[in-house]
Amino acid sequence: MSLPRIFGVLGAAGQMGAGIVQALEKIPGATVLRYDPLKEPEKSIRTLCGAEFLFEAVPEVFETKVGVYRALEDAQVWKEDVIVASNTSSLSITRLAAATRRPESFVGMHFFYPVQKMNIVEIICGLRTADRTVEVTEAVAQGIGKECAHCLSDTPGFVSNRILMPYINEAIETLREGTAEAKDIDRIMKLGTNVPMGPLALADFIGLDTCLNILRVLETGLPGGSVKYKPSPLLVKYVDAGFLGRKTKRGFYTYS
């Protein structure tokens, strides 16, 4: 099996898309085509014509992602044998694939932020994902130096965010209830559990809007989700205020 040499990245100007671009550029002889429908509306999606493997890294909203897939199909960018890998961190791959004309060539490929430093990729299959699609996706991940971990069930949040988001959400609730200040919550968890950063700093790093979107997917998509994954009112309030974390210079902390 030969590794694709021409890659396309949708959402290439975003924090995840830009990281994927940098990772791909390390493959000797690779060509990386870039397009961002939200930040580069003046460009045509046909910029991606010729790509053999497409990464989708647009915002974590079902309708936004499906709109991009339909645009790829209408522009004849997504042709036979071209694979589309979604970087979704919570949405059902089966459901996303069902909105396309080529569900067999659709797969989940969840990178972690920052892409350049995190060496794991979650690979998620939909019910109609073909074996060839999985094999090529694994080869691409390994080609950019990533370890592959497979999710055997296409459930919301997969493994990482199903475990991580309740942890972050509970830290936000702890802050809302006044149990401790943000810096002390993070200090306790960082030094007490030997993680690189505390949960509130991590939420700011990920983006509070992204955390909220993922929690809402878990809330509606998993059994008992209305209780277990209900977003903290403080998280909702911060997102409504536009306090999204590092990318807006203000979240649970203020950034210069």
Residue frames as qw, qx, qy, qz and C-alpha x, y, z in Angstrom:
[[0.000, 0.888, 0.460, 0.000, 0.00, 0.00, 0.00],
 [0.428, 0.310, -0.007, 0.849, 1.43, 3.37, -1.03],
 [0.186, -0.574, -0.443, 0.663, 1.09, 6.37, 1.25],
 [0.280, 0.887, 0.344, 0.130, -0.84, 9.35, -0.18],
 [0.551, -0.017, 0.021, 0.834, 1.47, 12.16, -1.25],
 [0.054, -0.359, -0.185, -0.913, -1.05, 14.97, -1.81],
 [0.213, -0.465, -0.757, 0.406, -3.02, 16.06, 1.25],
 [0.105, -0.574, -0.241, -0.775, -5.73, 18.63, 1.74],
 [0.243, -0.289, -0.676, 0.632, -6.66, 20.33, 5.00],
 [0.190, -0.684, -0.424, -0.563, -10.05, 21.99, 5.50],
 [0.534, -0.835, -0.126, -0.045, -9.93, 24.49, 8.32],
 [0.783, 0.202, -0.181, 0.559, -6.22, 25.02, 7.74],
 [0.112, 0.612, -0.178, 0.762, -6.22, 28.45, 9.41],
 [0.689, -0.630, -0.054, -0.353, -7.64, 27.17, 12.71],
 [0.329, -0.694, 0.617, -0.170, -5.56, 25.97, 15.65],
 [0.806, -0.072, 0.587, -0.025, -6.11, 22.27, 14.89],
 [0.763, 0.624, 0.159, 0.053, -5.92, 22.62, 11.12],
 [0.202, 0.888, -0.398, 0.108, -2.70, 24.63, 11.27],
 [0.505, -0.528, 0.677, -0.087, -1.15, 21.96, 13.48],
 [0.855, 0.223, 0.468, 0.005, -2.15, 19.21, 11.05],
 [0.564, 0.817, -0.101, 0.069, -0.60, 21.20, 8.20],
 [0.088, -0.807, 0.574, -0.106, 2.70, 21.49, 10.10],
 [0.707, -0.245, 0.660, -0.063, 2.71, 17.76, 10.85],
 [0.824, 0.472, 0.315, 0.014, 2.06, 16.86, 7.19],
 [0.357, 0.896, -0.262, 0.018, 4.81, 19.15, 5.94],
 [0.389, -0.631, 0.671, 0.004, 7.34, 16.90, 7.68],
 [0.858, 0.172, 0.483, 0.029, 6.54, 14.02, 5.30],
 [0.267, -0.408, 0.550, 0.678, 9.29, 13.98, 2.64],
 [0.049, 0.066, 0.742, 0.666, 7.87, 14.83, -0.78],
 [0.069, 0.609, 0.771, -0.176, 4.37, 15.58, 0.50],
 [0.009, -0.314, -0.255, -0.915, 2.22, 18.33, -0.99],
 [0.074, -0.482, -0.722, 0.491, -0.21, 20.03, 1.39],
 [0.051, -0.468, -0.430, -0.770, -3.19, 21.94, -0.02],
 [0.122, -0.287, -0.611, 0.728, -4.98, 24.32, 2.36],
 [0.210, -0.465, -0.440, -0.739, -8.46, 25.78, 2.56],
 [0.079, -0.273, -0.700, 0.655, -10.43, 27.37, 5.37],
 [0.024, -0.589, -0.660, -0.465, -14.11, 28.03, 4.57],
 [0.325, -0.835, -0.413, 0.161, -14.59, 30.26, 7.63],
 [0.384, -0.726, 0.091, 0.563, -11.40, 32.35, 7.55],
 [0.169, -0.303, 0.564, 0.749, -10.71, 32.41, 3.80],
 [0.542, 0.529, 0.572, -0.316, -14.16, 32.83, 2.19],
 [0.356, 0.756, -0.249, -0.489, -12.62, 34.44, -0.87],
 [0.023, -0.392, 0.881, 0.265, -10.87, 31.20, -1.84],
 [0.792, 0.090, -0.317, -0.514, -12.53, 28.31, -3.66],
 [0.804, -0.307, 0.480, -0.172, -12.83, 24.84, -2.19],
 [0.891, 0.448, -0.014, 0.066, -11.44, 23.64, -5.51],
 [0.010, 0.817, -0.555, 0.156, -8.06, 24.71, -4.09],
 [0.600, -0.358, 0.693, -0.176, -8.10, 21.16, -2.71],
 [0.878, 0.412, -0.059, -0.238, -8.52, 19.45, -6.09],
 [0.609, 0.527, -0.577, 0.136, -6.02, 16.64, -6.54],
 [0.322, -0.500, 0.668, -0.447, -5.77, 15.77, -2.85],
 [0.560, 0.049, -0.815, -0.137, -5.65, 12.03, -2.19],
 [0.467, -0.409, -0.703, 0.347, -6.41, 12.34, 1.52],
 [0.106, -0.641, -0.106, -0.753, -8.47, 15.13, 3.08],
 [0.313, -0.251, -0.682, 0.612, -8.43, 16.24, 6.71],
 [0.215, -0.718, -0.364, -0.554, -11.48, 18.10, 7.98],
 [0.436, -0.238, -0.524, 0.692, -10.82, 20.36, 10.98],
 [0.163, -0.501, -0.193, -0.828, -13.70, 22.85, 10.92],
 [0.308, -0.323, 0.486, -0.751, -15.61, 23.77, 14.13],
 [0.015, -0.067, -0.981, 0.179, -17.31, 21.06, 16.20],
 [0.510, 0.313, 0.284, -0.749, -20.81, 21.72, 14.82],
 [0.589, 0.203, 0.777, 0.091, -22.62, 18.96, 12.92],
 [0.497, 0.795, 0.331, -0.111, -24.23, 21.26, 10.33],
 [0.046, 0.877, -0.381, -0.289, -20.95, 23.06, 9.64],
 [0.382, -0.353, 0.819, 0.242, -19.10, 19.82, 9.00],
 [0.572, 0.408, 0.710, 0.039, -21.84, 18.35, 6.79],
 [0.356, 0.897, 0.084, -0.250, -21.94, 21.57, 4.77],
 [0.093, -0.717, 0.615, 0.315, -18.22, 21.21, 4.07],
 [0.489, -0.042, 0.856, 0.165, -18.62, 17.58, 2.93],
 [0.532, 0.664, 0.519, -0.081, -21.38, 18.53, 0.52],
 [0.194, 0.912, -0.211, -0.294, -19.25, 21.34, -0.86],
 [0.302, -0.475, 0.777, 0.282, -16.40, 18.86, -1.42],
 [0.526, 0.274, 0.801, 0.087, -18.76, 16.56, -3.31],
 [0.419, 0.833, 0.312, -0.185, -20.38, 19.31, -5.39],
 [0.098, 0.876, -0.385, -0.275, -16.96, 20.69, -6.38],
 [0.946, 0.274, -0.171, 0.021, -15.82, 17.14, -7.31],
 [0.014, 0.721, -0.632, 0.283, -12.91, 17.37, -4.89],
 [0.565, -0.231, 0.738, -0.287, -14.06, 14.26, -3.02],
 [0.657, 0.364, -0.503, -0.428, -13.63, 11.68, -5.75],
 [0.982, -0.095, -0.138, -0.092, -13.50, 7.91, -5.69],
 [0.834, 0.050, -0.309, 0.455, -10.60, 6.55, -3.60],
 [0.103, 0.535, -0.287, 0.788, -10.16, 9.89, -1.82],
 [0.507, -0.427, -0.690, 0.289, -10.44, 9.52, 1.96],
 [0.165, -0.701, 0.039, -0.693, -11.93, 12.17, 4.24],
 [0.557, -0.226, -0.658, 0.453, -10.84, 12.07, 7.89],
 [0.272, -0.825, -0.169, -0.465, -12.74, 14.22, 10.37],
 [0.331, 0.252, -0.595, 0.688, -10.88, 15.64, 13.34],
 [0.565, -0.579, -0.182, -0.559, -14.12, 15.69, 15.32],
 [0.106, 0.315, -0.780, 0.530, -13.57, 15.18, 19.02],
 [0.344, 0.071, 0.706, -0.615, -17.11, 14.09, 19.88],
 [0.659, 0.309, -0.036, -0.685, -19.55, 13.76, 16.95],
 [0.818, 0.061, 0.567, -0.069, -20.69, 10.37, 15.66],
 [0.096, -0.382, 0.698, 0.599, -18.66, 9.22, 12.66],
 [0.241, 0.338, 0.895, 0.161, -21.56, 7.04, 11.51],
 [0.181, 0.811, 0.469, -0.301, -23.92, 10.01, 11.53],
 [0.003, 0.737, -0.295, -0.608, -21.47, 12.33, 9.78],
 [0.193, -0.183, 0.840, 0.473, -20.68, 9.67, 7.16],
 [0.302, 0.500, 0.811, -0.026, -24.38, 9.05, 6.50],
 [0.210, 0.852, 0.185, -0.443, -24.69, 12.64, 5.29],
 [0.009, -0.615, 0.577, 0.537, -22.12, 11.97, 2.53],
 [0.817, 0.395, -0.205, -0.366, -22.17, 10.04, -0.74],
 [0.681, 0.372, -0.608, 0.166, -19.09, 7.99, 0.22],
 [0.663, -0.654, 0.205, -0.301, -19.47, 6.75, 3.81],
 [0.974, -0.024, -0.027, 0.224, -17.01, 3.91, 3.08],
 [0.604, 0.405, -0.125, 0.674, -14.27, 6.52, 2.56],
 [0.234, -0.764, 0.092, -0.594, -15.03, 8.46, 5.74],
 [0.733, -0.190, -0.539, 0.369, -13.24, 8.00, 9.07],
 [0.364, -0.926, -0.010, -0.105, -12.62, 9.78, 12.35],
 [0.722, 0.210, -0.268, 0.602, -9.06, 10.89, 13.02],
 [0.361, -0.913, -0.146, -0.119, -8.99, 12.80, 16.30],
 [0.545, 0.370, -0.343, 0.669, -5.75, 14.67, 16.86],
 [0.501, -0.718, -0.364, 0.318, -4.90, 16.23, 20.20],
 [0.208, 0.896, -0.026, 0.391, -3.84, 19.83, 20.70],
 [0.297, 0.749, -0.334, -0.490, -1.14, 20.92, 20.09],
 [0.939, 0.325, -0.011, -0.109, -0.83, 18.53, 17.17],
 [0.478, 0.691, -0.499, 0.212, 2.94, 19.04, 16.89],
 [0.098, -0.515, 0.723, -0.451, 3.58, 17.82, 20.44],
 [0.729, -0.095, 0.498, -0.459, 0.87, 15.23, 21.12],
 [0.086, 0.390, -0.859, -0.321, 1.84, 11.82, 19.75],
 [0.288, 0.225, 0.919, -0.146, -1.50, 9.99, 19.84],
 [0.386, 0.060, -0.361, -0.847, -4.38, 9.88, 17.34],
 [0.533, 0.181, 0.725, -0.396, -7.77, 8.33, 18.02],
 [0.214, 0.093, -0.715, -0.659, -9.05, 6.49, 14.95],
 [0.470, 0.234, 0.629, -0.574, -12.82, 5.98, 14.89],
 [0.010, -0.083, -0.834, -0.545, -14.76, 3.94, 12.35],
 [0.592, 0.089, 0.100, -0.795, -18.36, 4.45, 11.37],
 [0.774, 0.085, 0.583, -0.230, -20.57, 1.46, 10.63],
 [0.792, 0.583, 0.182, 0.001, -19.77, 1.76, 6.92],
 [0.033, -0.848, 0.495, 0.186, -16.07, 2.70, 7.06],
 [0.909, 0.340, -0.242, -0.023, -14.14, 0.38, 4.73],
 [0.862, -0.367, 0.101, 0.334, -11.10, -1.63, 5.83],
 [0.625, 0.393, 0.115, 0.665, -8.96, 0.09, 3.19],
 [0.084, -0.863, -0.052, -0.495, -9.92, 3.47, 4.64],
 [0.703, -0.703, 0.103, -0.007, -8.70, 2.39, 8.08],
 [0.869, -0.050, 0.154, 0.468, -5.46, 0.94, 6.71],
 [0.432, 0.593, 0.096, 0.673, -4.58, 4.10, 4.78],
 [0.314, -0.870, -0.017, -0.379, -5.50, 6.31, 7.74],
 [0.824, -0.520, 0.111, 0.198, -3.22, 4.30, 10.04],
 [0.756, 0.189, 0.155, 0.607, -0.39, 4.59, 7.52],
 [0.149, 0.778, 0.075, 0.605, -0.85, 8.37, 7.29],
 [0.560, -0.809, 0.038, -0.175, -0.87, 8.73, 11.09],
 [0.859, -0.320, 0.173, 0.360, 2.30, 6.67, 11.39],
 [0.619, 0.479, 0.165, 0.600, 3.86, 8.62, 8.53],
 [0.004, -0.797, 0.075, -0.599, 3.62, 11.82, 10.58],
 [0.296, 0.305, -0.704, 0.569, 4.98, 10.10, 13.67],
 [0.551, -0.321, 0.234, -0.734, 1.77, 9.46, 15.59],
 [0.094, 0.001, 0.977, -0.192, 0.71, 6.44, 17.61],
 [0.489, -0.194, -0.477, -0.705, -2.72, 5.06, 16.70],
 [0.188, 0.081, 0.845, -0.494, -5.39, 4.06, 19.19],
 [0.262, -0.233, -0.714, -0.606, -8.69, 2.60, 18.01],
 [0.455, 0.004, 0.447, -0.770, -12.14, 3.25, 19.40],
 [0.080, 0.096, 0.978, 0.170, -14.12, 0.03, 18.98],
 [0.076, 0.681, 0.724, -0.078, -17.46, 1.79, 19.37],
 [0.156, 0.381, 0.229, 0.882, -18.54, 4.97, 17.63],
 [0.325, -0.741, -0.569, 0.150, -19.98, 6.64, 20.73],
 [0.055, 0.938, 0.043, 0.338, -20.04, 10.38, 21.49],
 [0.344, -0.867, 0.346, -0.097, -16.76, 11.69, 22.86],
 [0.736, 0.381, -0.547, 0.116, -14.97, 8.44, 21.96],
 [0.752, -0.283, -0.454, 0.384, -12.48, 7.66, 24.76],
 [0.408, 0.121, -0.233, 0.874, -10.58, 10.87, 25.44],
 [0.179, -0.309, 0.010, -0.934, -13.34, 13.42, 25.76],
 [0.694, -0.443, -0.474, -0.312, -15.82, 11.07, 27.38],
 [0.722, -0.350, -0.404, 0.440, -13.34, 10.86, 30.27],
 [0.397, 0.068, -0.113, 0.908, -11.74, 14.32, 30.08],
 [0.144, -0.488, -0.247, -0.825, -14.78, 16.60, 29.78],
 [0.630, -0.654, -0.390, -0.152, -16.54, 15.51, 33.01],
 [0.681, -0.271, -0.237, 0.638, -13.22, 16.12, 34.80],
 [0.207, 0.196, 0.079, 0.955, -12.99, 19.65, 33.42],
 [0.363, -0.570, -0.406, -0.615, -16.69, 20.29, 34.02],
 [0.688, -0.573, -0.422, 0.144, -16.42, 19.21, 37.66],
 [0.510, -0.133, -0.149, 0.837, -13.48, 21.56, 38.17],
 [0.046, -0.369, -0.232, -0.899, -15.61, 24.41, 36.79],
 [0.575, -0.609, -0.445, -0.316, -18.43, 23.46, 39.17],
 [0.681, -0.375, -0.358, 0.516, -15.95, 23.42, 42.05],
 [0.266, 0.075, 0.005, 0.961, -14.96, 26.97, 41.10],
 [0.284, -0.490, -0.392, -0.725, -18.60, 28.08, 40.72],
 [0.664, -0.583, -0.464, -0.066, -19.49, 26.74, 44.16],
 [0.125, -0.873, 0.277, -0.381, -16.62, 28.67, 45.73],
 [0.942, -0.300, -0.064, 0.135, -14.77, 25.62, 47.06],
 [0.614, -0.405, 0.214, 0.643, -11.43, 27.10, 45.96],
 [0.229, 0.801, -0.188, -0.521, -9.98, 29.71, 43.63],
 [0.828, 0.537, -0.126, -0.105, -8.99, 28.73, 40.10],
 [0.307, 0.697, -0.621, 0.185, -5.27, 28.78, 40.80],
 [0.391, -0.385, 0.754, -0.361, -5.65, 26.50, 43.81],
 [0.889, 0.217, 0.275, -0.294, -7.92, 24.05, 42.01],
 [0.732, 0.616, -0.289, 0.027, -5.32, 23.78, 39.28],
 [0.038, 0.659, -0.693, 0.290, -2.41, 23.58, 41.72],
 [0.672, -0.226, 0.608, -0.359, -4.04, 20.76, 43.65],
 [0.910, 0.324, 0.211, -0.153, -4.78, 18.70, 40.53],
 [0.556, 0.728, -0.390, 0.090, -1.47, 19.43, 38.81],
 [0.034, 0.586, -0.736, 0.337, 0.77, 18.60, 41.76],
 [0.632, -0.195, 0.602, -0.447, -1.53, 16.05, 43.35],
 [0.882, 0.272, 0.360, -0.134, -2.08, 13.92, 40.23],
 [0.461, -0.394, 0.556, 0.568, 1.11, 14.79, 38.31],
 [0.547, 0.660, 0.479, 0.188, -0.64, 16.12, 35.18],
 [0.493, 0.224, 0.136, 0.829, 1.02, 18.78, 32.99],
 [0.104, -0.233, 0.032, -0.966, -1.61, 21.43, 33.74],
 [0.238, 0.224, 0.729, -0.602, -4.67, 21.84, 35.91],
 [0.293, 0.494, 0.807, 0.133, -8.21, 21.36, 34.53],
 [0.149, 0.889, 0.285, -0.327, -9.13, 25.05, 34.35],
 [0.093, -0.669, 0.476, 0.563, -5.91, 26.00, 32.58],
 [0.304, 0.027, 0.878, 0.368, -6.51, 23.04, 30.25],
 [0.300, 0.707, 0.633, -0.101, -10.04, 24.24, 29.50],
 [0.079, 0.877, -0.081, -0.466, -8.64, 27.67, 28.58],
 [0.227, -0.430, 0.721, 0.493, -6.04, 25.96, 26.39],
 [0.322, 0.305, 0.869, 0.220, -8.66, 23.85, 24.55],
 [0.181, -0.195, -0.299, -0.916, -11.17, 26.70, 24.27],
 [0.294, 0.138, 0.691, -0.646, -14.22, 27.05, 26.50],
 [0.646, 0.330, -0.096, -0.682, -16.55, 27.08, 23.50],
 [0.536, 0.274, -0.776, -0.188, -15.09, 23.78, 22.32],
 [0.026, 0.034, -0.893, 0.449, -15.50, 22.28, 25.79],
 [0.475, 0.239, 0.394, -0.750, -19.13, 23.43, 25.87],
 [0.653, 0.335, -0.400, -0.550, -19.88, 22.01, 22.41],
 [0.400, 0.196, -0.895, 0.032, -18.42, 18.64, 23.37],
 [0.140, 0.064, 0.783, -0.603, -20.32, 18.50, 26.67],
 [0.585, 0.279, 0.128, -0.750, -23.57, 19.24, 24.85],
 [0.622, 0.277, -0.651, -0.335, -22.92, 16.36, 22.47],
 [0.249, 0.080, -0.915, 0.309, -22.24, 14.06, 25.43],
 [0.317, 0.094, 0.515, -0.791, -25.27, 15.40, 27.29],
 [0.700, 0.295, 0.008, -0.650, -27.67, 14.49, 24.49],
 [0.657, 0.410, -0.576, -0.262, -25.87, 11.47, 23.05],
 [0.332, 0.196, -0.882, 0.270, -25.03, 9.24, 26.03],
 [0.574, -0.519, -0.619, -0.135, -27.30, 7.40, 28.49],
 [0.535, -0.677, -0.346, 0.369, -27.82, 9.52, 31.58],
 [0.489, 0.267, 0.081, 0.827, -26.12, 12.41, 29.84],
 [0.161, -0.782, -0.254, -0.546, -28.65, 15.00, 31.00],
 [0.644, -0.765, 0.008, -0.014, -27.26, 14.56, 34.51],
 [0.847, -0.255, 0.158, 0.439, -23.75, 13.19, 34.07],
 [0.538, 0.132, 0.286, 0.782, -22.57, 15.56, 31.32],
 [0.030, 0.918, 0.385, 0.097, -24.71, 18.65, 31.92],
 [0.470, 0.448, -0.143, 0.747, -22.45, 21.70, 31.37],
 [0.339, -0.442, -0.457, 0.694, -21.71, 23.85, 34.39],
 [0.125, 0.918, 0.377, 0.000, -23.72, 27.10, 34.33],
 [0.298, -0.797, 0.220, 0.478, -20.45, 28.96, 34.82],
 [0.451, -0.076, 0.665, 0.590, -19.04, 27.47, 31.61],
 [0.263, 0.681, 0.626, 0.274, -22.17, 28.52, 29.71],
 [0.114, -0.950, -0.172, 0.236, -21.94, 32.03, 31.19],
 [0.393, -0.577, 0.405, 0.590, -18.28, 32.42, 30.20],
 [0.396, 0.194, 0.706, 0.554, -18.94, 31.30, 26.64],
 [0.125, 0.838, 0.521, 0.099, -21.93, 33.65, 26.37],
 [0.220, -0.909, 0.026, 0.352, -19.64, 36.48, 27.53],
 [0.628, 0.740, -0.215, 0.111, -17.04, 35.62, 24.90],
 [0.309, -0.711, 0.623, -0.107, -14.50, 34.49, 27.49],
 [0.940, 0.246, -0.166, -0.171, -13.22, 31.50, 25.51],
 [0.884, -0.308, 0.143, 0.323, -9.77, 31.04, 27.02],
 [0.522, -0.381, 0.318, 0.694, -6.36, 31.68, 25.53],
 [0.378, 0.370, 0.568, 0.631, -7.67, 32.47, 22.04],
 [0.060, -0.847, -0.334, -0.410, -9.64, 35.49, 23.37],
 [0.269, 0.446, -0.438, 0.733, -7.06, 36.37, 26.08],
 [0.371, -0.278, 0.478, -0.746, -9.60, 35.70, 28.81],
 [0.669, -0.195, -0.675, -0.243, -11.15, 32.57, 30.31],
 [0.735, -0.602, -0.297, 0.099, -10.64, 31.29, 33.82],
 [0.556, -0.447, 0.062, 0.698, -7.36, 33.21, 33.63],
 [0.306, 0.928, 0.017, -0.210, -6.36, 36.43, 31.86],
 [0.791, 0.028, 0.312, 0.526, -3.64, 36.23, 29.20],
 [0.061, -0.743, 0.155, 0.648, -1.50, 39.04, 27.80]]
